[in-house]
C-alpha cells in the first residue's frame, strides 16, 4: 500500500495570496502546500481522497497515470473543485470515473457540476459514476473501506480507514464511538490547522490529543495553515512518531 500526500494545505493553500508572513515567504519547499488530498495505491487499485482546485497539478506532479475512484470527505470547494479534470482519465481508461460520497455530498456535486449530469451531454464533458455511501463499511473491488464520522463544526464529514491506514481532514470533533474505528492503526493522518483553537478544525493540541488517545504507530498532520508556523520549526516541537506531512511525501505500508 502506497500513500502520496498530494496536498497538505488549507482551503487557501500556502502561501496565501498576497500574504507576506514568514511562512508564506519561506523558500522551504515543505512550506508550499496545495489543497489537501491524498493518493492511495492498494493492490492493483489507485484512488484519491478529494479532488480540490489543485487536482490537475497534483495528478501531473505525482505522475498518476491511472485512477480508479475518488472518495469525497465533504462538499466544500477546496475538496471538490477539480472534478472536471477527470476527463483525461475518462478518455484514457474509456470509462466513467466512480466517485463515492454520502447522498448530501453527491447532490451538491450534481448542483455544482450540473453540466456533467444533463440529459443532453455536451461533447467532451466528464463522465461520472455516482456511488452513495453511508456510515458503514463498503467495498471498492475487493478492498474494504470504513467511513468514520466526524464533525466540521455543524457539517457532518467522512474520514476513511483502509486497512491500517486512516485519513481525517476538516474535523473538529470525532465521537468516542467513531474513535473506536481508529484503533490499531499503523498510520493516522489528521488535520491540524494551527495552534490557536478554531471553530471547525482541530488545532495542533486537539490533533495531538486524538493521536495520544488512539495510539497509532505513526501519525502525520495535514490541512495545515500558514498560522501553524514553518515546517522545520514545528517539526521540532512534535512528539516521537508524529510528523508534519508535506506535499509529495510518500509512505509505504
Secondary structure, 3 states (H helix, E strand, C coil): CEEEEEECECCCCECCCCCCCCCCCCCCHHHCECECEEEEEECCEEEEECCCCCHHHHHHHHCCCCCCEEECCCCCHHHHCCHHHHHHHHHHHCCCEEEEECHHHHHHHHHHCHHHHCCCCCCCCCCEEEEECCCCCEEECCEEEEEEEEEECCEEEEEEEECCEEEECCCCECCHHHHHHHCCCCEEEEECCCCCCCCCCCCHHHHHHHHHHHCCCEEEEECECCCCCCHHHHHCCCCCCEEECCCCCEEEC
